Amino acid sequence: MNLVLHYGLLGSLEAGLIALAIGFAVFALLWRLGRRAGLSHGHVIGFACLLGAAIGAGVDSWKLFSLGMVRLESPLYARLALASIHDPDQLGTRVLLELIGVLSGVGLGWWLFSSREAGKDTTGGA
């Protein structure tokens, strides 16, 4: 899926909002699976954060990490490494906002789903 994002801070914010949606969707899916499997809330939140970060910020995080591993002594290698990145000037900001977006999406999902579960009457009284 090739989404055309803007450049600069606006593109980083767009990537963060997409990551927020990914974090919420991953948490919703794992919440259903975790309730059936008997997992605790902490396990579901942890797995959702890890999986959401891998999906939402994985490619940009890998590019940020591998940029430090590439030998950039040659202008050709530097040009090749930077050509594969959508917006190299905002790569660090984009990764940070994607991770914040995933964590916020998981937190929002936990807040919505746990408050819905707390509203149910589980006392069993008449």
KENUFI-354286 format. One record per residue (C-alpha): x, y, z; chain; residue number from 1. Coordinates in nm, 4 decimals. Example, Ala and Ser with C-alpha at 12.3 -4.5 7.8 and 13.67 -1.06 7.14 Angstrom:
// KENUFI-354286
{x->1.2300, y->-0.4500, z->0.7800, unit->A, pos->1};
{x->1.3670, y->-0.1060, z->0.7140, unit->A, pos->2};
END
This chain:
// KENUFI-354286
{x->0.0000, y->0.0000, z->0.0000, unit->A, pos->1};
{x->0.1651, y->0.3184, z->-0.1186, unit->A, pos->2};
{x->0.0153, y->0.6158, z->0.0577, unit->A, pos->3};
{x->0.1284, y->0.9505, z->-0.0682, unit->A, pos->4};
{x->0.2224, y->1.1438, z->0.2442, unit->A, pos->5};
{x->0.3207, y->1.5065, z->0.2570, unit->A, pos->6};
{x->0.6731, y->1.6152, z->0.3300, unit->A, pos->7};
{x->0.7872, y->1.7753, z->0.6522, unit->A, pos->8};
{x->0.6007, y->1.7848, z->0.9797, unit->A, pos->9};
{x->0.2607, y->1.7385, z->0.8132, unit->A, pos->10};
{x->0.3727, y->1.4066, z->0.6638, unit->A, pos->11};
{x->0.5062, y->1.2967, z->1.0029, unit->A, pos->12};
{x->0.1734, y->1.3826, z->1.1662, unit->A, pos->13};
{x->-0.0126, y->1.1879, z->0.8965, unit->A, pos->14};
{x->0.2108, y->0.8863, z->0.9583, unit->A, pos->15};
{x->0.1442, y->0.9202, z->1.3322, unit->A, pos->16};
{x->-0.2330, y->0.9219, z->1.2760, unit->A, pos->17};
{x->-0.2082, y->0.6138, z->1.0570, unit->A, pos->18};
{x->-0.0034, y->0.4448, z->1.3299, unit->A, pos->19};
{x->-0.2691, y->0.5435, z->1.5852, unit->A, pos->20};
{x->-0.5317, y->0.3637, z->1.3773, unit->A, pos->21};
{x->-0.3038, y->0.0614, z->1.3426, unit->A, pos->22};
{x->-0.2433, y->0.0489, z->1.7187, unit->A, pos->23};
{x->-0.6162, y->0.0680, z->1.7890, unit->A, pos->24};
{x->-0.6996, y->-0.2037, z->1.5345, unit->A, pos->25};
{x->-0.4255, y->-0.4373, z->1.6586, unit->A, pos->26};
{x->-0.5386, y->-0.3897, z->2.0185, unit->A, pos->27};
{x->-0.9033, y->-0.4569, z->1.9255, unit->A, pos->28};
{x->-0.8042, y->-0.7793, z->1.7510, unit->A, pos->29};
{x->-0.5771, y->-0.8963, z->2.0315, unit->A, pos->30};
{x->-0.8372, y->-0.7987, z->2.2946, unit->A, pos->31};
{x->-1.0839, y->-1.0439, z->2.1399, unit->A, pos->32};
{x->-0.8237, y->-1.3168, z->2.1039, unit->A, pos->33};
{x->-0.6818, y->-1.2549, z->2.4505, unit->A, pos->34};
{x->-1.0204, y->-1.2822, z->2.6204, unit->A, pos->35};
{x->-1.0793, y->-1.6194, z->2.4556, unit->A, pos->36};
{x->-0.7305, y->-1.7408, z->2.5461, unit->A, pos->37};
{x->-0.7511, y->-1.6109, z->2.9027, unit->A, pos->38};
{x->-0.4630, y->-1.3641, z->2.8781, unit->A, pos->39};
{x->-0.4328, y->-1.0810, z->3.1266, unit->A, pos->40};
{x->-0.4753, y->-0.7169, z->3.0301, unit->A, pos->41};
{x->-0.1015, y->-0.6581, z->3.0592, unit->A, pos->42};
{x->-0.0159, y->-0.9341, z->2.8144, unit->A, pos->43};
{x->-0.2665, y->-0.8045, z->2.5611, unit->A, pos->44};
{x->-0.1381, y->-0.4470, z->2.5959, unit->A, pos->45};
{x->0.2250, y->-0.5583, z->2.5644, unit->A, pos->46};
{x->0.1663, y->-0.7780, z->2.2607, unit->A, pos->47};
{x->-0.0436, y->-0.5058, z->2.0971, unit->A, pos->48};
{x->0.2298, y->-0.2458, z->2.1518, unit->A, pos->49};
{x->0.4988, y->-0.4699, z->2.0059, unit->A, pos->50};
{x->0.2938, y->-0.5849, z->1.7086, unit->A, pos->51};
{x->0.1572, y->-0.2372, z->1.6416, unit->A, pos->52};
{x->0.5069, y->-0.0861, z->1.6518, unit->A, pos->53};
{x->0.6337, y->-0.3514, z->1.4112, unit->A, pos->54};
{x->0.3503, y->-0.2830, z->1.1692, unit->A, pos->55};
{x->0.3132, y->0.0917, z->1.2097, unit->A, pos->56};
{x->0.6734, y->0.2035, z->1.2451, unit->A, pos->57};
{x->0.8727, y->-0.0981, z->1.1338, unit->A, pos->58};
{x->0.9855, y->0.0148, z->0.7902, unit->A, pos->59};
{x->1.0829, y->0.3658, z->0.8950, unit->A, pos->60};
{x->1.2525, y->0.2367, z->1.2106, unit->A, pos->61};
{x->1.4535, y->-0.0086, z->1.0042, unit->A, pos->62};
{x->1.5564, y->0.2645, z->0.7603, unit->A, pos->63};
{x->1.6604, y->0.4867, z->1.0511, unit->A, pos->64};
{x->1.8631, y->0.2025, z->1.2040, unit->A, pos->65};
{x->2.0207, y->0.0886, z->0.8781, unit->A, pos->66};
{x->2.1175, y->0.4444, z->0.7860, unit->A, pos->67};
{x->2.3636, y->0.4294, z->1.0735, unit->A, pos->68};
{x->2.5034, y->0.0978, z->0.9500, unit->A, pos->69};
{x->2.5603, y->0.1949, z->0.5867, unit->A, pos->70};
{x->2.9062, y->0.3112, z->0.4957, unit->A, pos->71};
{x->2.8417, y->0.6635, z->0.3774, unit->A, pos->72};
{x->3.1988, y->0.7559, z->0.2861, unit->A, pos->73};
{x->3.1147, y->0.7510, z->-0.0801, unit->A, pos->74};
{x->2.8674, y->1.0067, z->-0.2185, unit->A, pos->75};
{x->2.7195, y->0.7316, z->-0.4342, unit->A, pos->76};
{x->2.6351, y->0.5124, z->-0.1339, unit->A, pos->77};
{x->2.4929, y->0.8096, z->0.0534, unit->A, pos->78};
{x->2.2784, y->0.9036, z->-0.2437, unit->A, pos->79};
{x->2.1533, y->0.5451, z->-0.2826, unit->A, pos->80};
{x->2.0717, y->0.5153, z->0.0876, unit->A, pos->81};
{x->1.8848, y->0.8465, z->0.0958, unit->A, pos->82};
{x->1.6981, y->0.7771, z->-0.2293, unit->A, pos->83};
{x->1.5088, y->0.4881, z->-0.0721, unit->A, pos->84};
{x->1.3681, y->0.7094, z->0.2069, unit->A, pos->85};
{x->1.0517, y->0.9106, z->0.1432, unit->A, pos->86};
{x->1.1502, y->1.2177, z->0.3466, unit->A, pos->87};
{x->1.5016, y->1.1775, z->0.4878, unit->A, pos->88};
{x->1.4938, y->1.5154, z->0.6629, unit->A, pos->89};
{x->1.2031, y->1.4125, z->0.8866, unit->A, pos->90};
{x->1.2825, y->1.0424, z->0.9316, unit->A, pos->91};
{x->1.3561, y->1.0634, z->1.3040, unit->A, pos->92};
{x->1.0491, y->1.2762, z->1.3717, unit->A, pos->93};
{x->0.8330, y->1.0406, z->1.1674, unit->A, pos->94};
{x->0.9553, y->0.7347, z->1.3604, unit->A, pos->95};
{x->0.8962, y->0.9104, z->1.6924, unit->A, pos->96};
{x->0.5438, y->1.0180, z->1.5979, unit->A, pos->97};
{x->0.4639, y->0.6707, z->1.4633, unit->A, pos->98};
{x->0.5682, y->0.5108, z->1.7920, unit->A, pos->99};
{x->0.3699, y->0.7692, z->1.9897, unit->A, pos->100};
{x->0.0730, y->0.7040, z->1.7609, unit->A, pos->101};
{x->0.0866, y->0.3273, z->1.8138, unit->A, pos->102};
{x->0.1109, y->0.3641, z->2.1908, unit->A, pos->103};
{x->-0.1735, y->0.6170, z->2.1920, unit->A, pos->104};
{x->-0.3897, y->0.3876, z->1.9785, unit->A, pos->105};
{x->-0.3311, y->0.0953, z->2.2133, unit->A, pos->106};
{x->-0.4040, y->0.3171, z->2.5140, unit->A, pos->107};
{x->-0.7221, y->0.4469, z->2.3531, unit->A, pos->108};
{x->-0.8340, y->0.0940, z->2.2747, unit->A, pos->109};
{x->-0.7638, y->-0.0224, z->2.6283, unit->A, pos->110};
{x->-0.9538, y->0.2754, z->2.7700, unit->A, pos->111};
{x->-1.2568, y->0.2098, z->2.5480, unit->A, pos->112};
{x->-1.2705, y->-0.1672, z->2.5838, unit->A, pos->113};
{x->-1.1927, y->-0.1827, z->2.9557, unit->A, pos->114};
{x->-1.4518, y->0.0851, z->3.0383, unit->A, pos->115};
{x->-1.7116, y->-0.1083, z->2.8380, unit->A, pos->116};
{x->-1.6223, y->-0.4249, z->3.0294, unit->A, pos->117};
{x->-1.6375, y->-0.2421, z->3.3674, unit->A, pos->118};
{x->-1.9853, y->-0.1098, z->3.2854, unit->A, pos->119};
{x->-2.1291, y->-0.4623, z->3.2667, unit->A, pos->120};
{x->-2.2885, y->-0.5983, z->3.5820, unit->A, pos->121};
{x->-2.0794, y->-0.8945, z->3.6907, unit->A, pos->122};
{x->-2.2137, y->-0.9279, z->4.0463, unit->A, pos->123};
{x->-2.4767, y->-1.1818, z->3.9494, unit->A, pos->124};
{x->-2.7203, y->-1.0386, z->4.2049, unit->A, pos->125};
{x->-3.0955, y->-1.0158, z->4.1586, unit->A, pos->126};
END
